[in-house]
Amino acid sequence: MLTGPEQLEWTNALFSAFTRPEFEQLLLHRLNDRVGNYSADTSTNRSAVSDVVDGYSRQDEEERLIGAAVEARPRNAALLRLASRRKAATAPDDASLERLIKDTNSFLNFSTWLDKAAKLQVCVCRIEIAVERGTVFGTGFLVSEDLVMTNWHVVQCVVAVEDNDISYRGPRAAASAVACRFDYKELASGVKNMGSVFPLANTWRVALSPNSPSNREPKEKELDYAIIRLMKPAGSLTIGEKPSGDPRGWINLADAPLSPAFRPHSPLFIIQHPQGDPLKLALDTDAIQGVNANRTRVRYSTNSEPGSSGSPCFDQNWNLVALHHAGDPNFAPNHRPEYNEGIPIETIKKDLHQQGLKLP
């Protein structure tokens, strides 16, 4: 239950974030509830919000209320602060400030950090591909309103079918068997939010760069990335495709650093769907190991698992720096994995520029 001062803070935050009609839609469409259950129709807008906050607090369900509010307004710093304190459904994974500053020799603005994390998490999706013997998973992220970036090897099973690649020995699937699921996450209550699903467009191929064999250094055109088009502009639609929400948005490649230093022992965070599980954040403040000579690969110690392929990698300030694609290929029984590996975003951007592809 919220204390009196907490109820006032929640009322102020919600009143500032929503108009009366928007607040009524928030309760109706996201919580299957009505303002009228808590407040008279003649009450002022602020009083109505205060009555709802009090009602949810008395029922010990304030977590549901702030979770729905943040889902509708994922960029609102005041709501994010409230959600992080209550460990609400849509608050990003817990992170220790001490861990974040361990190797950076500087302090991070926690509210800004959470705000950026909230904006990014809604742009990441689980890629699901139905194959003959089940479903295979990957991760991807929006780079424009209807374009998702992932690994080439994630969609290779579809490319092999369309290109009639007889050398490919893996599972095969049609483009119609691919779906991108956003907002798939586990709530604080343990319930899984199944999110929103978007199939691929008929003309789904936008840009493809194949992977390299594991027995040699990758060439400049072997970047293991794919940019695929969705049937609907998920980035321009509201989260959950419901009224009163903010547009989902996307991760703008133009904002990525031109030439990140990738200093050894610097942090690297990965937002991912390991093993196809609900959205997770893996962070390591002593992560970067090094970059190869032609800057086509960067190695790090941040954890990943199958299903994480295609995940976005960030520095400690949430700048997009790499596309995660693989781990240590040595699977000998007594070998402890030594690294994970991604493709620097700067190198992908250069390749896109050479292809004449311009993204927003």
C-alpha positions in Angstrom: 0.0 0.0 0.0 1.2 3.5 -0.8 1.9 6.1 1.9 0.2 9.5 1.8 3.2 11.3 0.2 3.6 8.4 -2.3 -0.1 8.7 -3.3 0.5 12.4 -3.9 3.6 11.8 -6.0 1.7 9.1 -8.1 -1.3 11.4 -8.6 1.0 14.3 -9.8 2.9 12.0 -12.2 -0.3 10.4 -13.7 -2.1 13.7 -13.9 0.8 15.2 -15.8 1.1 12.3 -18.2 -2.6 11.8 -19.2 -5.6 13.9 -20.0 -8.9 12.8 -18.4 -10.0 11.0 -21.6 -6.6 9.4 -22.0 -6.6 8.3 -18.3 -10.1 6.8 -18.8 -8.8 4.9 -21.9 -5.8 3.7 -20.0 -7.9 2.0 -17.3 -10.5 0.7 -19.8 -8.2 -0.7 -22.5 -5.2 -1.8 -20.4 -6.7 -2.7 -17.1 -10.3 -3.6 -18.0 -11.4 -1.1 -15.4 -13.3 2.3 -15.2 -12.6 5.6 -13.4 -16.2 5.6 -12.4 -15.5 2.6 -10.1 -13.4 4.9 -7.9 -14.6 8.5 -8.5 -17.8 10.4 -9.3 -18.2 11.7 -12.9 -18.4 15.3 -11.5 -15.0 15.1 -9.8 -12.1 17.2 -11.1 -9.5 15.5 -13.3 -6.9 15.5 -10.5 -9.4 14.2 -7.9 -10.4 11.4 -10.3 -6.7 10.4 -10.7 -6.2 10.6 -6.9 -9.2 8.5 -6.3 -8.0 5.8 -8.7 -4.5 5.8 -7.1 -6.1 5.4 -3.7 -8.3 2.6 -4.9 -5.5 0.6 -6.4 -3.3 1.3 -3.4 -6.0 -0.1 -1.0 -6.2 -3.2 -3.2 -2.4 -3.6 -3.2 -2.6 -3.4 -7.0 -0.6 -0.1 -7.5 2.0 -2.2 -9.4 -0.6 -3.0 -12.1 -1.6 0.7 -12.4 2.0 2.0 -12.9 2.9 -0.9 -15.1 0.0 0.0 -17.5 0.9 3.7 -17.3 4.5 3.1 -18.3 3.5 0.7 -21.1 1.4 3.6 -22.5 4.0 6.3 -21.8 7.4 4.5 -21.9 9.3 7.7 -22.3 7.9 9.4 -19.2 10.7 9.8 -16.7 8.4 10.5 -13.7 6.4 7.3 -14.4 9.6 5.3 -14.9 10.9 6.4 -11.5 7.7 5.2 -9.8 7.8 1.9 -11.7 11.4 1.2 -10.9 10.7 1.7 -7.2 7.8 -0.7 -7.2 9.5 -3.2 -9.6 6.5 -2.8 -11.9 5.9 -4.9 -15.0 7.4 -2.7 -17.5 10.4 -1.4 -15.5 13.7 -2.5 -17.1 15.7 -5.2 -15.5 17.2 -4.2 -12.1 20.7 -2.8 -12.4 23.1 -1.7 -9.7 24.4 1.8 -10.1 27.7 0.7 -8.5 28.2 -1.9 -11.2 27.4 0.6 -14.0 30.1 3.0 -12.8 32.7 0.4 -11.9 34.9 0.8 -15.0 33.8 4.2 -16.4 35.2 6.5 -13.7 32.1 8.6 -14.0 28.5 8.8 -12.6 25.5 8.1 -14.7 22.2 9.9 -14.4 20.0 7.1 -13.3 16.7 8.6 -14.4 18.1 9.3 -17.8 19.6 5.8 -18.0 16.2 4.3 -17.1 14.4 6.6 -19.6 16.7 5.4 -22.4 16.4 1.8 -21.4 12.6 2.0 -21.5 12.6 3.5 -25.0 14.9 0.8 -26.2 13.3 -2.3 -24.7 10.0 -1.7 -26.7 12.0 -1.7 -30.0 13.4 -5.2 -29.4 11.5 -8.3 -30.6 11.7 -12.1 -30.5 11.9 -13.5 -34.0 9.9 -16.7 -34.3 10.3 -19.0 -37.3 8.0 -22.1 -37.6 10.0 -25.0 -39.1 9.1 -28.6 -39.8 10.0 -29.8 -36.3 9.1 -26.9 -34.1 10.0 -23.2 -33.8 13.5 -21.6 -34.0 14.1 -18.2 -32.3 16.3 -15.2 -32.8 16.2 -11.6 -31.7 15.8 -8.4 -33.7 15.2 -4.7 -33.3 13.4 -1.9 -35.2 15.7 0.5 -37.2 12.8 2.3 -38.8 9.0 2.2 -38.6 8.7 -1.1 -40.5 12.3 -2.4 -40.7 13.9 -4.9 -38.3 17.6 -5.7 -38.1 18.8 -9.2 -37.1 21.4 -11.7 -38.2 21.5 -13.1 -41.7 21.9 -16.6 -40.2 18.6 -16.1 -38.3 16.7 -15.8 -41.6 19.0 -18.1 -43.6 16.4 -20.8 -43.4 14.0 -18.6 -45.4 16.7 -17.3 -47.8 17.7 -20.9 -48.6 14.2 -21.7 -49.7 13.7 -18.6 -51.8 17.2 -18.9 -53.4 17.0 -22.7 -53.8 20.3 -23.1 -51.9 20.9 -26.8 -52.0 24.1 -26.5 -50.0 22.2 -25.3 -46.9 21.6 -28.2 -44.5 19.6 -26.5 -41.7 15.8 -26.2 -41.2 13.8 -24.5 -43.9 10.8 -22.2 -43.8 8.8 -19.8 -45.9 8.7 -16.1 -45.2 5.1 -16.5 -44.1 6.4 -18.7 -41.2 8.3 -15.7 -39.7 6.9 -13.5 -37.0 8.4 -10.6 -34.9 6.9 -10.5 -31.4 7.4 -7.3 -29.4 6.9 -6.8 -25.7 7.2 -10.5 -24.8 8.3 -10.2 -21.2 7.7 -11.6 -17.7 5.7 -9.4 -15.4 6.6 -8.9 -11.7 3.8 -11.3 -10.8 5.3 -14.0 -12.9 2.7 -13.8 -15.6 4.1 -13.6 -19.1 2.9 -10.7 -21.3 2.7 -12.3 -24.8 3.1 -8.9 -26.6 2.2 -8.0 -30.2 3.1 -10.1 -33.3 4.0 -8.7 -36.7 4.4 -10.9 -39.8 6.8 -10.1 -42.6 5.8 -8.1 -45.7 5.6 -9.9 -49.0 8.7 -8.0 -50.1 10.5 -8.6 -46.9 14.1 -8.5 -48.1 15.8 -5.1 -47.7 19.5 -5.9 -47.1 21.4 -9.1 -46.5 25.0 -9.8 -45.8 26.1 -13.4 -45.3 28.0 -14.8 -42.4 31.7 -16.0 -42.7 33.0 -19.5 -42.1 34.3 -20.0 -38.6 37.7 -21.2 -39.8 39.0 -17.9 -41.1 38.8 -14.1 -40.6 35.6 -12.6 -42.0 35.8 -10.5 -45.1 34.5 -6.9 -45.3 31.2 -8.1 -46.9 30.6 -11.0 -44.5 28.8 -9.1 -41.8 26.0 -11.6 -40.9 23.2 -9.0 -40.8 19.7 -8.8 -42.3 17.3 -5.9 -42.6 13.8 -7.3 -43.0 10.5 -5.5 -43.6 7.3 -6.0 -41.5 3.8 -6.1 -42.9 2.8 -3.2 -40.6 4.8 -0.1 -39.4 5.2 -1.4 -35.9 7.4 1.6 -35.0 4.7 4.1 -35.8 1.9 2.2 -34.0 1.2 2.6 -30.3 2.5 0.0 -28.0 0.0 -2.8 -27.9 -1.8 -1.1 -30.8 -4.2 0.4 -28.3 -5.5 4.0 -27.9 -3.8 6.5 -25.5 -0.3 5.1 -26.0 2.9 6.5 -27.3 4.3 5.3 -30.7 6.7 2.5 -30.2 9.6 4.2 -32.1 12.8 2.6 -33.3 16.5 2.7 -32.8 18.0 5.2 -35.2 21.2 3.9 -36.8 22.2 7.5 -37.6 22.6 8.1 -33.9 25.1 5.3 -33.4 28.7 6.5 -32.8 30.7 6.8 -35.9 33.7 5.0 -34.6 33.3 3.6 -31.0 36.6 3.0 -29.3 35.8 -0.5 -28.0 38.3 0.1 -25.2 39.3 -3.2 -23.6 37.5 -3.8 -20.3 34.7 -1.3 -21.1 31.1 -2.2 -20.5 28.7 -3.8 -23.0 25.0 -4.4 -22.5 22.8 -6.7 -24.6 18.9 -6.7 -24.8 18.0 -10.1 -25.9 15.6 -13.1 -25.9 18.0 -15.9 -24.8 16.6 -19.4 -25.5 13.5 -17.6 -26.9 12.7 -16.5 -23.3 11.0 -13.3 -22.3 13.1 -10.1 -22.8 16.3 -10.0 -20.8 19.1 -7.6 -20.2 22.6 -8.9 -19.9 25.2 -6.5 -18.6 28.9 -6.7 -18.1 31.0 -3.8 -16.9 34.2 -5.5 -17.9 33.2 -6.8 -21.3 35.1 -5.6 -24.3 38.1 -7.8 -25.3 39.0 -6.3 -28.7 38.2 -5.7 -32.3 39.7 -7.5 -35.3 41.9 -5.7 -37.9 39.2 -4.9 -40.5 36.7 -4.0 -37.7 34.2 -6.6 -38.9 34.0 -8.3 -35.5 34.2 -7.2 -31.8 34.6 -9.7 -29.0 33.2 -9.3 -25.5 32.3 -11.3 -22.4 28.7 -10.3 -22.0 26.5 -13.4 -21.7 24.2 -14.7 -24.4 22.5 -18.0 -25.3 20.9 -19.5 -28.4 18.0 -17.2 -29.4 20.1 -14.1 -28.7 21.4 -13.9 -32.3 20.5 -10.5 -33.8 20.4 -8.6 -30.4 21.4 -5.0 -30.2 24.6 -4.3 -28.1 25.0 -1.0 -26.2 27.7 0.9 -24.3 26.9 2.0 -20.8 25.2 5.2 -22.1 22.8 3.1 -24.3 24.6 4.0 -27.6 24.1 1.2 -30.1 27.5 -0.1 -30.9 27.2 -3.7 -32.3 24.9 -6.4 -33.6 25.4 -9.6 -31.5 25.8 -12.7 -33.7 27.7 -15.6 -32.2 29.8 -17.1 -29.4 33.0 -19.0 -29.1 32.8 -21.8 -31.7 34.9 -24.2 -29.6 32.5 -26.7 -28.2 35.1 -29.2 -26.8 33.8 -30.8 -23.6 36.4 -29.3 -21.4 36.6 -25.9 -23.0 35.2 -23.0 -21.2 33.8 -20.4 -23.6 36.1 -17.4 -23.9 34.1 -14.8 -25.8 30.9 -13.7 -27.5 31.1 -11.8 -30.7 29.2 -9.1 -32.6 29.5 -6.9 -35.7 30.3 -3.2 -35.1 27.3 -1.1 -36.2 29.7 1.4 -37.8 30.8 -1.3 -40.3 27.2 -2.3 -41.1 26.3 1.4 -41.7 29.2 1.7 -44.1 28.0 -1.4 -46.0 24.5 0.0 -46.2 25.8 3.3 -47.5 27.8 1.5 -50.2 24.6 -0.3 -51.2 22.8 3.0 -51.5 20.3 2.1 -48.7 19.2 5.1 -46.6 17.4 4.5 -43.4 15.5 7.2 -41.3 
